[in-house]
């Protein structure tokens, strides 16, 4: 259990990220121009520190159990303009300028389909 009070975390000025039992925070990447949600991923303390240091989004891959910089293989970097923290500091919103598609499928956003009944329907650009 943390020594940080709820009031201090929710109302104070100190950045006190609250990582889950696996040492992760939810990270939501939002396009700075359109405000469209581009992707949702996770950050551990190292990914958070690297993102703050470089202003390029870094995440933690749960499947690979490793740190990764978005764009390291594709060249589709997410340049971070601002970081917002939710009320209890267990999620981060990254306001980003994407350098290419955000999704590994090549779609602009990972949210490229909508649910229509029981089907997934592509969302047109």
N, C-alpha and C positions, 0 to 999 in steps of 0.2 A: 504494500500500500504506500502511496506517495505521501510525503510530508507537506505537499502543497494543498491548501484548502480549496474547496470548490469556488468560493468567492474570489480568491486570488487568481485562480485559473480563468474564471468566467468574466470577472470584472476588472482585473488588474491590467497593468501595462506590460508585464514581463511575458516574453515568449517562453511558454512552458509546454512543449508538445507532449501529448499523451499517447504514447505508443501502446498498441494492444499487447496481448500476451505473447504474440510472435514477434514483437519488436517493430510493428508496422503501423503506418498512418495511411489513410486513404488519400490519394492525390487526384484531383480533377483538373484536367487541362482544358482551358476555355480560350477560344480565339479572341484576341484583344480587339479586333475590328468588328466582328459579327456577334460576339458573345455566345457563339455556338459551342456546345460541349464537344470537344474533340476526342477525348479519351479519359478513362478512369484506370488508375494503376495504384501501386503501393510504393511507399518510400520507407526505408529504414533510416536510422540516424545518419549513416554514411551517405545515402542518396540525398537526404535533405541537406547535409553539409555541402556536398559537391554542387548541388543545384544553387545554393546560396552563394557559393564561392565563384562559380563559373557563369551563372545566369543562363545555363543550358540545362533543360530538364534531365534529371537522372532518376531512375526508379530502381526498385528491387524486384527481380523476377522470382516469383514464388515457385514456378516450375523448374527453373534452372538453379534456384537458390544462389543467385548472384546479382551483383550490382550491374546496371546497364545504363548507358547514356542513350537517350532517344536520338536516333539518327546515326549512331556509330557505324552501322553497316549500310543503311539506306541513304544516308546523307540528308534525311528529312528531320532536321533538328527542330526542337521547340525552344525558341529564345524567350526566356522569362522576363516579362516586364514588371510584374507585380506578384506578390504572394499574399493571399488572404487566408486567415485562419478562422475556423468555425468557433462557435461559442465555447465548447469544452476542449478545444485544441486537439481533437483527434482526427481532423481532416484538414487538408490544405487545398486551396484553389489556386492554381497557377494561371495567371493571365499571360498568354503566350502569343508570339508571332511565329506561326508555323512556316518552316522552310520545306514545303512540299506536303504530301498527304500525311495525316497523323496515324492512320490505320495501317497495320502490316499487310492488309489485303490490297492496298493502293487506294482505298477510299479516303476522301478528305477527312472524314470523321469515322470513328469506330461505330457511331450510331447512324448507320446508313440504311437501316431497315426499320419499318414500323410494323406493329402487330395489327393484323386485320383478321379478326376472328381467331382462327387457329393457324393462319398463315403469316409468314414474314414477307412483306412487300418492299422492294427497293424504293428508297426515297430519291426522287429525281433532283438534280442540281438546278 
